[in-house]
Amino acid sequence: MYFAPDTECSLDFAVALANTVAGATKSGVDELSTPAEAVSFMQAYQFSGRIDGTDPELAEVREAREQLRSLWTLQRDDAVAAINALLREARALPQLSRHDGIDWHLHATDPEAPLAERILVEVALALVDVIRSDETARLRQCAAEDCDGVLIDLSRNGSKRFCSVRCGNRMNMIAFRERAAAV
């Protein structure tokens, strides 16, 4: 599946952010538990604009993370309503932008807008492309029974089932052991 590069970046960012919850992380703990962790995460994904690194901002980002996780599980028409509401509330005004060595891409909020708002709007713009392409089936929850992770399947054949190689290997090992025990 092919989307514009900025759409794919936003979708990858959304998955990474959604998978910082305790049930989806390798460590088993919430990876956004301090403002410093949130700042480090945003810097790792080269998220532009104002980042305050405060406790209130962290709370807003964690709330945005939950909103994104819920968007991932919505059916297409329900996702449309939720995304339209999100864009309307933020008074999003899509504009082309070029900065920090990144070619033309879309932003729809002011760089000084609150971080959580900018996160939600940027991911919403990416999800608009997913919906318009009728590819919402590629937004999935991890198939590992003990994982709360989400994923975006950008593979050609749309067969990705796990949020990480770790989950895939773990589930394959469980299946192997079950088959060996049945013999």
Secondary structure as the mmCIF struct_conf table of DSSP 4:
data_model
#
loop_
_struct_conf.conf_type_id
_struct_conf.id
_struct_conf.beg_label_comp_id
_struct_conf.beg_label_asym_id
_struct_conf.beg_label_seq_id
_struct_conf.end_label_comp_id
_struct_conf.end_label_asym_id
_struct_conf.end_label_seq_id
HELX_RH_AL_P HELX_RH_AL_P1 PRO A 5 ALA A 18
TURN_TY1_P TURN_TY1_P1 ASN A 19 THR A 20
BEND BEND1 VAL A 21 VAL A 21
HELX_RH_3T_P HELX_RH_3T_P1 ALA A 22 ALA A 24
BEND BEND2 THR A 25 VAL A 29
BEND BEND3 GLU A 31 GLU A 31
BEND BEND4 THR A 34 THR A 34
HELX_RH_AL_P HELX_RH_AL_P2 PRO A 35 ALA A 44
TURN_TY1_P TURN_TY1_P2 TYR A 45 GLN A 46
BEND BEND5 GLY A 49 GLY A 49
HELX_RH_AL_P HELX_RH_AL_P3 ASP A 55 TRP A 72
TURN_TY1_P TURN_TY1_P3 THR A 73 THR A 73
BEND BEND6 LEU A 74 LEU A 74
HELX_RH_AL_P HELX_RH_AL_P4 ARG A 76 GLU A 89
TURN_TY1_P TURN_TY1_P4 ALA A 90 ARG A 91
STRN STRN1 GLN A 95 HIS A 99
TURN_TY1_P TURN_TY1_P5 ASP A 100 GLY A 101
STRN STRN2 ILE A 102 HIS A 107
BEND BEND7 THR A 109 THR A 109
TURN_TY1_P TURN_TY1_P6 PRO A 111 GLU A 112
BEND BEND8 ALA A 113 ALA A 113
HELX_RH_AL_P HELX_RH_AL_P5 LEU A 115 ARG A 132
TURN_TY1_P TURN_TY1_P7 SER A 133 ASP A 134
HELX_RH_3T_P HELX_RH_3T_P2 THR A 136 ARG A 138
STRN STRN3 LEU A 139 GLN A 141
BEND BEND9 ALA A 143 ALA A 144
TURN_TY1_P TURN_TY1_P8 GLU A 145 ASP A 146
STRN STRN4 VAL A 150 ILE A 152
BEND BEND10 SER A 155 ASN A 157
BEND BEND11 CYS A 163 SER A 164
HELX_RH_AL_P HELX_RH_AL_P6 VAL A 165 ALA A 182
#
